[in-house]
Amino acid sequence: MTSLYPHIGPTTDVPAGDIGVGGREIQYMYGEWVRRTSTHGGVLTGKDMLFGGSHLRPEATGYGVVYFLENMLNREHKKVEDQRVLITGSGNVAQYAAEKVMDMGGEVRSMSDSTGSLIFSSGMTLDDMHLIQKIKTKGGSLKEFNTHHHAAYHVNKKPWQVVDTKTIDVVLPCATQNEVTEDDALQMIEIGVRYVVEGSNMSSTSEAVDILHHHKVAYGLGKAANLGGVGVSGLEMSQNAQRQTWAREDVDTKLKEMMRCCYETCSNTAERYGEAHNLVLGANIASFLKVSEAMEKQGTLY
C-alpha cells in the first residue's frame, strides 16, 4: 500500500472488526485483497478459520475484559464468582463478556441496546445468552426477549437506573463511547458498584471518571481493559506468519497472560508514581515511557 507518510516509508493497514463490522465484512475485504494482490498474507484479522483466522478472536475482547476484572479483584482477594454484574450493550463484546462472567461463576444481571435495558433479577443463563444472540443476529431488539422468556425490559433506561440499591458489585460498559456520564457514575455508586471495567472504547466521560475515582471505585479504562481483541489479532498474525493454527486453549492462555501483564503494568506504574490503584495514570505513564524509551534508543527523540 502507498504510505500516507512518504518520508517514513511504506505502511500496511491492519483492519479488524468493530461496531457493524464482523467476520462477514472482514472476509469480503480479505477476498478482495487476495483478488487484487494475488497474495494470501495475514494482513486482515478476524478472518474465518477457513482463511487463517484464530480461535477466540470473536470472543477475545469480551473475555479479556473479564480477565482484566479478575486481576483487579485478585488484588483485593476477591473472585469473579462472588460478583453481581451489570453489562451494557448486547453486541459481540457484551455477549462474550457475559458468557465469561457466567463461566467463572459470576451473576450477570443485565444487557442493553439502543432502545433500553433487559434486567435479570436472578441472573442470566447460557440459554438466555443464546436467545439474545439469535435476536441480535437477525437485527432485532432486546425488547423481543421479554415476549419469549423471563426478564424485565425497561424502555430508554440504562441498567443502573432500574436495579435496586446496593445490589450490584461490577459494571462492564460494553456499548458505546461516553455512555457513562457524571450522573450515571453517581447512580452506580448509589447501587453499590465497586468496580467499573470498560469493554467499549472510552465508555466513560472524564467527569464520570473523576466521580468514580473520588468515591474509590476501581476503574479499568478501556484502552487497557479491552485490548484483548487487538491482542488476539496480533496472535492471529503470528499464526499466519508461521503457517500454523494454535489450539483454542493455547490462545486462551496467551490472552489471560496478556491481560495479567497489562493490569500489572498499569497498577505497578501507578503505585510507583504515588497514586496506587489509579489505572488511568498508570496506563498513560507506562505507555508514554515505553514510546519515549523506544524513540530514545532509536535516536529519534530530539
ABEGO torsion letter per residue (X at the ends): XBBABAAAEBBBBBBBBBBGBBAAAAAAAAAAAAAAAGBABAABBGBBAAAGBBBGAAAAAAAAAAAAAAAAAAAAGBBAAABBBBBBEABAAAAAAAAAAAAAGBBBABBBBAAEBBBBAAEBBAAAAAAAAAAAAAGBBAAAAAAABBEBBBBGBBAAAABBBGABABBBBABBBGABBAAAAAAAAAAGBABBBBABBGABBAAAAAAAAAAGBBBBBAAAAAAAAAAAAAAAAAAAAAGBBBBAAAAAAAAAAAAAAAAAAAAAAAAAAGBBGBAAAAAAAAAAAAAAAAAAAAGABX
